[in-house]
Structure formats: C-alpha cells, structure tokens
C-alpha cells in the first residue's frame, strides 16, 4: 500500500495516525519530493472512479496562483494529468493506493469502509 503525503499537512498527519492506529501497513512517499508521474496519475484516476478535478489541491497556494479554477475547464484530461505530474503541490493529498483501490483526501468513514 502506498501512502502519498505532504508531512506538514495536518490532514495527512491525521490520516497517517489513523492508518497506524489500525495497524495498516504502508509505504509513505513525500508528494513534493517524489512527484506522482503522469502514468501513475492516469492509472490512479481510472481506478478511483473520481472526476479528475478531485485530484487537484484546490485550496493550495499554487492552484490559486496559477488561476486553475478558471483554466481547468478549458483543458483536456491529458493536459490536466500532465499539469498534475509537474508539481506534487497541485495534487490533493493524502492519496492511498492499494492495488485497485485509490482513496483521495482523508475521510475516516470512507477509509474505514475501504480498508477495514
């Protein structure tokens, strides 16, 4: 199981504590230091069943400074995936990848249902 996190993020810390308290074994990966690749993002998006917009960190400073709220609607899915792969700070976190399951963001009920 792969856990993508940004360690200073409070939501990531909560998710990590939850995983640890439920004895879930995972490999942690710093999303800024080791950016998700285009291929990973494409695969995770397909497995997640979520709209691609859910993979964007819409509350982040980079998202806002790049004015992506206005730009994304005019971009193709491929362009959006390439954009996400350019900088881990654009990617919503945490992300938990377990085979065919991909969880984006931390919602305790959703994680419990998927993992326990």
Rosetta blueprint (number, residue, H / E / L):
1 X L
2 X E
3 X E
4 X E
5 X E
6 X L
7 X L
8 X L
9 X L
10 X H
11 X H
12 X H
13 X H
14 X H
15 X H
16 X H
17 X H
18 X H
19 X H
20 X H
21 X H
22 X L
23 X L
24 X L
25 X L
26 X L
27 X E
28 X E
29 X E
30 X E
31 X L
32 X L
33 X L
34 X L
35 X L
36 X L
37 X L
38 X H
39 X H
40 X H
41 X H
42 X H
43 X H
44 X H
45 X H
46 X H
47 X H
48 X H
49 X L
50 X L
51 X L
52 X H
53 X H
54 X H
55 X H
56 X E
57 X L
58 X L
59 X L
60 X L
61 X H
62 X H
63 X H
64 X H
65 X H
66 X L
67 X L
68 X H
69 X H
70 X H
71 X H
72 X H
73 X H
74 X H
75 X L
76 X L
77 X H
78 X H
79 X H
80 X H
81 X H
82 X H
83 X H
84 X H
85 X H
86 X H
87 X L
88 X H
89 X H
90 X H
91 X E
92 X L
93 X L
94 X L
95 X E
96 X E
97 X E
98 X E
99 X L
100 X L
101 X E
102 X E
103 X E
104 X E
105 X L
106 X L
107 X L
108 X H
109 X H
110 X H
111 X H
112 X H
113 X H
114 X H
115 X H
116 X L
